[in-house]
């Protein structure tokens, strides 16, 4: 079962309430997405830690309901 972009965005915002989230369906198939996530929670974190934080918001759906997610993460610019 595929996951829609609105659900991905909601899950990320639930886990990172201050996040600015942009989701793009890369193939139009509901299976391959790109997400750009900006959150103050990322300050001082490595890129790997930032991505782990986003994956945690997806609550185990990565690899099952959500096949592929290309992530771009960053803290907000001051």
N, C-alpha and C positions, 0 to 999 in steps of 0.2 A: 504494500500500500504506500503510495507516494504522499509526501507532505507538501502542503501549499506554502507559498511565501509568507502569507499573513500569519500562519501558525509559527513559522520559524521566527519571524520578527517578534511576535508576542512572547514566545519562550525566552528569547534573548532579553527583551525589555523586562520581563518578570524577574529574571536573574540579575540583571544589571539595570536598575530603574532609571539611571541618568543617561543611558546609552542613546546615541544617535545611530540608527540602524538603517542601512540601505540593502535591500535584497534584490538580486537579479536572477531570473531563471535563464541559465546559460543556453539551454537547448530547446526550451519550450516543452519539455517532457515532464516537468514536475519532479525530476530526480537529480538534476545537476544545477546547483545554485552557487552564486558568489555572494558573499556578505561583506560589507564594510561596516565596521563597528568602532565607534569612538566613545570612550568612557574614561572618566576621571579615575576609576578603579584600576586602570592600566598603568597609572603613573608609578615609575620605579620598577615595573615588571619587565622581564624579558619578553621577546616576541612569543616564545614557546609558552611561557606562563599566561600571557594574554590569550592565546589560542585555547589553552586548557580551560581557562575561565569561561570562554564562550561555549566550548564543548560541554562543560558541566551544566550550563543553562538548558541544554537540549535533552537532558535527563535520559541518557541512554538510547536515544532515537537514532544517533549517528550509526550508519551501517545497516540499519534495518529499515525504518520508515524514510530515512534520509540517506540517500546513496552517496552523494558527493557534495562537499561544501568547501569552496575556495574562500579562505579568510584573509581579510586585510584588517588589521587592528591597530589602534593607536590611541594614546591619551589626547585630550583636546589641546590645541595649540594655545599658549598663553597670550 
